[in-house]
Amino acid sequence: MRNRLHPGIRRITSGLAKWRSVWKPKASAPLNLCENSGHGAPHPPLRQAAGRYVTYALLRWYIERFPVIIVALQNNCIRRGEDMKNIITIQHTQSVHHVSGMIGGQGDWNLSELGIKQAERIGYNLSKEIDGSKYIMYSSDLLRAKQTAENVGKYLGVVPILSTALREISCGDANGISKKEALKIDLGPMKTIDDISFQGAESMRDVWKRLSVFLDEILTNNEENIIIVAHGISLGIFNMLWLGLDVEALNKGGMWGTSGSVSFMREESPEFGAKRIITRFNDCSYSR
């Protein structure tokens, strides 16, 4: 049975075996079930040992027969290590440029009225889910991301730290103009990570480089719980960086989210290989 278990389940059952060795009474300590009782009841330490044996047996029985438990354990981050990171990313909610036919890029657009309500819903829903956990929040300094972060943060009791590294890709001469006007100066589609669509714009590789520096900073600091508020392309590139993919992977595909979506990531402790995992991606239910 053990050889057919999922690797994650084997890790937990292996851990339980270690716990069993800790809980097992030492052979040098004779078991006197009637000691200090007067009524034939086990001595308190021995009752505790017996209870631990029962706990171990029940846990192992359930885990080996019901693999779905491993999903619950992973999703609720029970297997924590000292250096583990928990990251929530939020793509800014509806902005004025979404509904006015304008180019976003590094144009500084406010949230729409709906966007403000969506951000407040995200904050409210997240506050119920992460109740009791302290988070630090980083946000792009562009208005639409900053306003999303502020509206989310007021429900979580955090003030966003603004970072230019999290800005959306720059569209150069097309930043902040209408899509109709942008067509007149369009240099063509971005077929590779080094192409640009407008004069003075950033390439995908440019965004990758600045986000790489940001990721290195948060991976090496002491902050365990982090919220990041940014944009569609910048978060899409961050997703691939988080998974350890090479920049050339952007020539083949991407992980682009939706306005107002929330994603969850974690870095496992070194004990489990320090793997970086995306546990939930592009969840739009928080903004509804």
C-alpha positions in Angstrom: 0.0 0.0 0.0 2.8 2.4 0.9 4.5 2.2 -2.5 1.3 3.3 -4.2 0.9 6.4 -2.1 1.2 9.9 -3.6 4.7 11.4 -2.7 3.1 14.1 -0.6 1.3 11.5 1.5 4.5 9.4 1.9 6.2 12.5 3.3 3.4 13.0 5.9 3.3 9.3 6.9 7.1 9.4 7.1 6.8 12.4 9.4 4.2 10.6 11.5 6.7 7.7 11.9 9.2 10.2 13.3 6.6 11.6 15.7 5.8 8.0 16.8 9.5 7.5 17.7 9.4 10.6 19.8 6.1 9.6 21.5 7.2 6.0 22.2 8.0 5.5 25.9 11.6 4.6 26.5 12.4 0.9 27.2 14.3 1.9 30.2 11.2 3.3 31.9 9.0 0.4 33.1 5.3 0.8 32.7 3.5 0.8 36.0 -0.2 1.3 35.0 -1.3 1.6 38.6 1.4 4.0 39.9 0.0 6.9 42.0 -3.6 6.0 41.0 -5.1 3.8 43.7 -7.9 2.8 41.3 -5.9 1.0 38.6 -5.8 4.1 36.3 -2.6 4.8 34.3 -0.1 7.3 35.6 -0.8 10.7 33.8 2.3 10.6 31.6 1.4 7.1 30.5 -2.1 8.2 29.7 -0.6 10.9 27.5 1.6 8.3 25.8 -1.4 6.1 25.2 -3.4 9.0 23.7 -0.5 9.9 21.4 -0.4 6.3 20.1 -4.1 6.5 19.4 -3.7 9.8 17.6 -0.8 8.5 15.5 -2.8 5.4 14.5 -5.9 7.3 13.5 -3.9 9.9 11.5 -2.1 7.2 9.6 -5.2 5.2 9.0 -7.1 8.2 7.5 -4.2 9.5 5.4 -3.5 6.1 3.8 -7.2 5.5 3.0 -8.4 9.0 2.1 -5.7 10.8 0.0 -8.0 13.9 -0.3 -6.8 14.8 3.2 -3.4 15.7 1.7 -5.1 18.3 -0.4 -6.6 19.9 2.7 -3.3 19.8 4.5 -1.6 21.5 1.6 -4.3 24.1 1.0 -4.4 25.1 4.6 -0.6 25.4 4.8 -0.3 23.0 7.8 3.1 21.8 6.6 4.9 25.1 7.6 8.6 25.6 7.8 10.4 28.5 9.4 11.3 30.2 6.1 8.2 29.5 4.1 6.6 32.3 2.1 2.9 32.8 1.5 2.1 35.3 -1.3 -1.2 36.6 -2.5 -1.2 38.5 -5.8 -4.1 40.8 -6.8 -4.5 42.2 -10.3 -5.9 45.7 -10.0 -9.7 46.0 -10.5 -11.6 47.8 -13.2 -9.9 51.0 -14.2 -11.2 54.0 -16.2 -9.1 53.0 -19.2 -10.9 49.6 -19.3 -14.1 51.3 -20.2 -13.0 54.3 -22.2 -11.0 52.7 -25.0 -7.7 54.0 -23.8 -4.3 52.4 -23.5 -3.2 51.4 -20.0 0.5 50.8 -19.9 2.1 53.3 -17.6 -0.6 55.8 -18.1 -1.9 56.9 -14.7 -5.6 55.9 -14.6 -8.0 56.0 -11.7 -10.2 53.1 -10.8 -13.8 53.2 -12.0 -16.7 53.3 -9.5 -17.1 49.6 -10.1 -13.4 49.1 -9.7 -13.5 50.7 -6.2 -16.4 48.4 -5.2 -14.5 45.4 -6.5 -11.4 46.3 -4.5 -13.4 46.7 -1.4 -15.0 43.2 -1.9 -11.6 41.7 -2.4 -10.5 43.3 0.9 -13.6 42.2 2.8 -13.4 38.6 1.5 -9.7 38.3 2.1 -10.1 39.6 5.6 -12.4 36.7 6.5 -10.0 34.2 5.0 -6.7 35.3 6.5 -8.1 36.5 9.8 -5.4 36.7 12.4 -2.5 36.5 9.9 -0.3 39.6 9.5 0.6 40.5 6.0 2.8 43.2 4.4 1.6 44.6 1.1 3.6 45.8 -2.0 1.9 47.7 -4.8 2.7 49.3 -8.1 2.7 53.1 -7.7 0.4 53.6 -10.7 -2.9 55.0 -9.5 -5.2 52.0 -10.5 -3.0 49.6 -8.6 -2.4 52.0 -5.7 -6.1 52.6 -5.3 -6.8 48.9 -5.4 -4.2 48.2 -2.7 -5.5 51.0 -0.5 -9.1 49.8 -0.7 -8.0 46.2 0.0 -5.6 47.3 2.8 -8.2 49.1 4.8 -9.9 45.8 5.5 -6.7 44.1 6.4 -5.1 46.9 8.5 -2.1 47.3 6.2 -0.7 50.3 4.2 0.8 49.4 0.8 4.4 50.0 0.1 4.7 51.4 -3.4 7.2 50.0 -5.8 8.0 51.1 -9.4 9.3 47.6 -10.1 5.6 46.4 -10.1 4.5 48.9 -12.8 2.8 47.7 -15.9 4.8 47.3 -19.1 5.5 50.7 -20.6 3.9 51.4 -23.9 6.2 54.3 -24.6 4.6 56.9 -26.9 1.2 55.1 -26.5 1.0 55.4 -22.7 -2.3 57.0 -21.8 -3.6 57.7 -25.4 -6.6 56.1 -27.0 -6.4 52.8 -28.7 -7.5 54.4 -31.9 -4.6 56.9 -31.8 -2.2 54.1 -30.8 -3.0 52.2 -34.0 -1.4 55.1 -36.0 2.0 54.6 -34.2 1.9 50.9 -33.7 5.2 49.2 -34.7 3.6 45.8 -35.1 2.9 42.8 -32.8 5.3 41.7 -30.1 6.3 38.3 -31.5 9.3 37.8 -29.2 10.3 38.9 -25.7 12.6 41.6 -27.3 10.0 43.2 -29.5 8.3 46.5 -28.7 5.0 47.8 -30.1 5.6 51.5 -29.7 8.6 53.8 -29.8 10.1 54.1 -26.3 8.2 51.1 -24.9 9.5 48.3 -22.8 10.0 44.8 -24.0 8.9 41.7 -22.1 12.6 41.1 -21.2 12.8 44.6 -19.7 9.9 43.9 -17.4 11.3 40.5 -16.5 14.6 42.1 -15.4 13.0 44.6 -13.1 10.7 42.0 -11.6 13.6 39.6 -11.1 15.2 42.1 -8.8 12.0 42.5 -6.8 11.5 38.8 -6.5 15.0 38.3 -5.2 14.4 41.0 -2.6 11.2 39.4 -1.2 12.7 35.9 -1.2 15.6 36.9 0.9 13.8 39.2 3.4 12.2 38.0 6.7 8.6 38.6 5.6 6.5 35.4 5.5 3.1 36.7 4.4 3.1 39.1 1.4 0.4 40.7 -0.8 1.4 42.0 -4.2 -0.9 44.4 -6.1 0.0 45.0 -9.7 -1.1 44.7 -13.4 -1.9 42.1 -16.0 1.4 41.8 -17.8 3.6 42.5 -14.8 1.9 39.8 -12.7 1.8 37.4 -15.6 5.6 37.7 -15.8 5.9 37.5 -12.0 3.9 34.2 -12.1 6.5 32.6 -14.4 9.4 34.0 -12.4 7.9 32.5 -9.3 7.8 29.1 -10.9 11.5 29.4 -11.8 10.9 29.4 -15.5 13.5 30.9 -17.9 12.7 34.3 -19.6 12.7 32.5 -23.0 9.5 30.7 -21.8 7.7 33.9 -22.6 8.3 33.2 -26.3 6.1 30.1 -26.0 3.3 31.1 -23.6 2.3 33.0 -20.5 0.2 33.0 -17.4 -2.0 36.1 -17.8 -4.8 36.8 -15.3 -8.0 38.9 -15.2 -8.7 42.3 -13.8 -9.8 41.9 -10.2 -8.4 38.3 -9.8 -6.6 36.9 -6.8 -3.9 34.2 -6.9 -2.2 32.3 -4.0 1.4 31.1 -4.0 3.7 29.6 -1.4 7.4 28.7 -1.0 7.8 25.5 0.9 10.4 25.2 3.7 13.9 23.9 2.9 12.8 20.6 4.5 10.5 20.1 1.6 12.9 21.3 -1.1 12.0 25.1 -1.0 9.7 24.5 -4.0 7.7 27.5 -5.2 4.0 26.6 -5.9 1.0 28.4 -7.2 -1.9 26.9 -5.2 -4.7 28.9 -6.8 -4.7 31.1 -9.9 -6.8 33.9 -11.3 -9.7 33.5 -8.8 -12.3 36.2 -9.6 -14.7 35.2 -6.9 -13.1 37.6 -4.4 -14.2 40.7 -6.3 -17.8 39.7 -6.7 
